[in-house]
């Protein structure tokens, strides 16, 4: 008679129980405040404390955010700086990382050493401001786009991704007559989708949540991004006129949700690339 395979049940340990409880508590600590802000953003009544559902449901808070010029203009500025800054940051990181894997290039080690030196020692806030001011970039969006785009950590991370590409591919491309730039955009970039997605997501989050650079280099209120406007609203110094039945509390919470919703939508689609991108280059064979 044929033996019937009996699947053994996994024994539940104390660690499994404690681990599950800890993760549930952490999830609640994250989800409960977000749920409160979401409920308050849809509640047309001014309410305090925790409510599971809006007492008077309405989208007037979100309508105020997207129809009031003092709110949607900073939102558009955040979108523009995020898109342009992410594209520029990826361009600099990919080109810089590709240069650093050119083993035959004279002075490659010196260049890599200088770049790594800036990760430990940097000019500081005041010297950087003086340089930006001398270049007449203050009160322009160029200052808040260029400065975060020069990120040596992301450049080194991209270089590590490129080092994981087999040298045989580069040699085969050279034999076929490809120039270094053709190798870059025909071989290196297509094989680095995970790296581009993960590092691009880092850049996008940095630009979207940028507050410090706008505070330092931008004094013209017409060039403030959404984070600057959101802080002034929360502090109560620059509240917009609520439309319809929305209250000031409704508009505040709606603005907070608008600030966090974009990446709540993007993260699930980029999670696969983000996890694989963070693992690539971490272990060398």
C-alpha positions in Angstrom: 0.0 0.0 0.0 1.2 3.5 -0.8 2.2 5.6 2.1 0.2 8.6 2.6 2.3 11.7 3.3 1.2 13.4 6.5 1.8 17.1 6.6 3.2 18.2 9.9 1.6 21.2 11.5 4.0 24.0 12.3 4.5 24.3 16.0 3.5 27.8 17.3 6.2 29.2 19.5 6.2 32.0 22.0 8.3 34.1 19.6 5.6 33.8 16.9 2.9 35.0 19.3 4.9 37.9 20.6 6.0 38.8 17.1 2.4 38.9 15.9 1.2 41.0 18.8 4.1 43.5 18.3 3.4 43.9 14.6 -0.4 44.3 15.3 0.4 47.0 17.8 2.8 48.8 15.4 0.2 48.6 12.6 -2.4 50.1 14.9 -0.1 52.9 15.9 0.3 53.7 12.2 -3.2 53.2 11.0 -5.2 54.8 13.8 -3.8 58.4 13.3 -4.2 58.1 9.5 -7.8 56.9 9.9 -8.6 59.8 12.3 -7.2 62.3 9.8 -9.1 60.7 6.9 -12.4 60.7 8.9 -11.9 64.4 10.0 -11.1 65.4 6.4 -14.6 64.0 5.3 -16.4 65.4 8.4 -18.1 68.8 7.8 -18.5 69.3 11.5 -15.8 70.5 13.8 -15.2 67.6 16.1 -12.4 66.6 18.5 -11.5 63.2 19.7 -11.6 59.9 17.9 -14.6 59.2 15.5 -14.9 56.0 13.5 -17.1 57.6 10.9 -17.8 61.2 9.7 -20.8 62.7 11.4 -21.6 64.8 8.4 -20.0 63.4 5.2 -18.8 65.7 2.5 -15.9 66.4 0.1 -15.9 70.2 0.7 -12.5 70.0 2.4 -10.9 68.4 -0.7 -12.7 70.8 -3.0 -11.3 73.7 -1.0 -7.8 72.3 -1.3 -7.9 71.9 -5.1 -9.9 75.1 -5.9 -8.3 77.6 -3.6 -5.3 79.3 -5.4 -3.4 79.6 -2.1 -3.5 75.8 -1.8 -3.4 74.3 -5.3 -0.5 76.5 -6.5 1.8 75.2 -3.7 0.6 71.7 -4.6 1.5 72.2 -8.3 4.9 73.5 -7.2 5.5 70.4 -5.2 4.5 68.2 -8.2 6.9 70.2 -10.5 9.8 70.1 -8.1 9.3 66.4 -7.4 9.1 65.4 -11.1 12.0 67.6 -12.2 14.2 66.9 -9.2 13.7 63.1 -9.4 14.5 63.1 -13.1 17.6 65.2 -12.5 18.7 63.2 -9.5 18.4 59.9 -11.4 20.3 61.4 -14.4 23.2 62.5 -12.2 23.3 59.2 -10.2 23.2 56.9 -13.2 25.8 58.9 -15.2 28.0 59.3 -12.1 27.7 55.6 -11.1 28.5 54.6 -14.7 31.6 56.7 -14.7 32.8 55.1 -11.5 32.7 51.6 -12.9 35.0 52.6 -15.8 38.0 50.7 -14.4 40.3 51.9 -17.2 39.5 55.6 -16.7 42.5 57.6 -15.4 41.9 59.2 -11.9 38.8 57.0 -11.2 40.0 56.2 -7.7 40.8 59.8 -6.9 37.3 60.9 -8.1 35.6 58.2 -6.1 37.6 59.2 -3.0 36.6 62.8 -3.4 33.0 61.9 -3.7 33.1 59.6 -0.7 34.9 62.4 1.3 31.9 64.6 0.8 29.7 62.0 2.5 31.6 62.5 5.7 32.6 66.1 5.5 30.4 68.7 3.8 30.5 72.5 3.6 27.6 73.0 5.9 24.4 75.1 5.8 25.9 78.6 5.8 28.7 78.0 3.2 26.1 76.3 1.0 23.7 79.2 1.3 26.5 81.7 0.5 27.3 79.7 -2.7 23.7 79.5 -3.7 23.2 83.2 -3.0 26.4 84.1 -4.9 25.0 82.2 -7.9 21.8 84.2 -7.6 19.7 81.0 -7.2 17.9 82.1 -4.0 14.1 82.6 -4.5 14.2 80.3 -7.5 13.0 76.8 -7.8 16.4 75.8 -9.3 17.9 76.0 -5.8 15.5 73.5 -4.3 15.8 71.2 -7.3 19.6 71.2 -7.8 20.7 70.8 -4.2 18.9 67.5 -3.3 19.7 66.1 -6.7 23.4 65.9 -5.8 23.2 62.9 -3.5 26.4 61.0 -3.2 24.8 58.2 -1.2 22.4 57.4 -4.0 25.2 57.7 -6.5 27.3 55.1 -4.6 24.3 52.9 -4.3 23.7 53.1 -8.1 27.4 52.3 -8.7 27.0 49.2 -6.6 24.1 48.1 -8.8 26.1 48.6 -11.9 29.0 46.6 -10.5 26.7 43.6 -10.2 26.2 43.5 -14.0 28.5 40.8 -15.5 31.6 42.1 -17.3 30.9 39.7 -20.1 28.0 41.9 -21.3 30.3 44.9 -21.5 33.0 43.0 -23.4 30.5 41.6 -25.8 29.0 45.0 -26.5 32.5 46.4 -27.1 33.3 43.7 -29.6 30.0 44.5 -31.4 31.3 48.1 -31.7 29.1 49.8 -29.1 30.4 53.1 -27.7 30.4 53.6 -23.9 27.2 55.7 -24.1 25.5 53.0 -26.3 26.4 50.4 -23.7 25.0 52.7 -21.0 21.5 53.2 -22.5 21.2 49.8 -24.3 22.6 47.5 -21.6 23.1 49.2 -18.3 19.8 51.1 -17.9 17.5 48.2 -19.1 19.2 45.9 -16.5 18.8 48.4 -13.7 15.1 48.9 -13.6 14.9 47.8 -9.9 17.7 50.2 -9.0 16.1 53.1 -10.9 12.7 52.4 -9.2 14.1 52.2 -5.7 16.4 55.2 -5.9 13.8 57.2 -7.9 11.3 56.5 -5.1 13.9 57.8 -2.6 14.4 61.0 -4.6 10.6 61.5 -5.0 9.9 61.2 -1.3 12.7 63.6 -0.5 11.4 66.2 -2.9 7.8 65.8 -2.0 8.5 66.2 1.7 11.1 68.9 1.3 10.6 71.7 3.9 14.2 72.6 4.9 15.5 73.8 1.5 12.3 75.9 0.9 12.7 77.4 4.3 16.3 78.3 3.7 16.5 79.4 0.1 12.9 80.6 -0.6 11.5 83.8 1.0 8.9 84.5 -1.7 5.6 83.1 -0.5 4.5 82.6 -4.1 7.2 79.9 -4.5 6.3 77.9 -1.4 5.6 74.2 -1.9 2.7 72.3 -0.3 4.7 71.3 2.8 5.4 74.9 3.6 1.8 75.8 3.1 0.7 72.8 5.2 2.8 73.8 8.1 1.5 77.4 8.1 -2.1 76.0 8.0 -1.4 73.6 10.9 0.1 76.4 13.0 -3.0 78.5 12.3 -1.1 81.4 10.7 -2.4 81.0 7.1 -5.8 79.4 7.0 -7.6 79.4 3.6 -11.3 80.3 3.3 -13.3 77.0 3.6 -15.9 76.4 0.9 -19.3 74.9 1.3 -20.0 73.3 4.6 -16.3 72.6 5.4 -14.7 73.9 8.6 -11.1 74.9 9.1 -10.5 71.6 10.8 -11.9 69.8 7.8 -9.6 71.7 5.4 -6.6 71.1 7.5 -7.1 67.3 7.6 -7.9 67.3 3.9 -4.6 69.0 3.1 -2.8 66.5 5.3 -4.4 63.6 3.3 -3.5 65.3 0.0 0.1 65.4 1.1 0.3 61.7 2.0 -2.1 60.1 -0.5 0.2 60.2 -3.6 2.8 58.0 -2.1 0.3 55.7 -0.5 -0.9 55.0 -4.0 2.6 54.8 -5.6 4.3 52.5 -2.9 2.2 49.3 -3.6 3.1 49.5 -7.3 6.8 50.1 -6.7 7.1 47.7 -3.8 8.4 44.8 -5.9 11.0 46.9 -7.6 11.9 48.7 -4.3 12.6 45.5 -2.4 14.6 43.9 -5.2 16.4 47.1 -5.8 17.5 47.4 -2.1 18.8 43.8 -2.2 20.8 44.2 -5.4 24.4 45.1 -4.8 24.2 44.3 -1.1 26.0 41.0 -1.5 28.9 40.4 -3.8 29.6 37.0 -5.2 
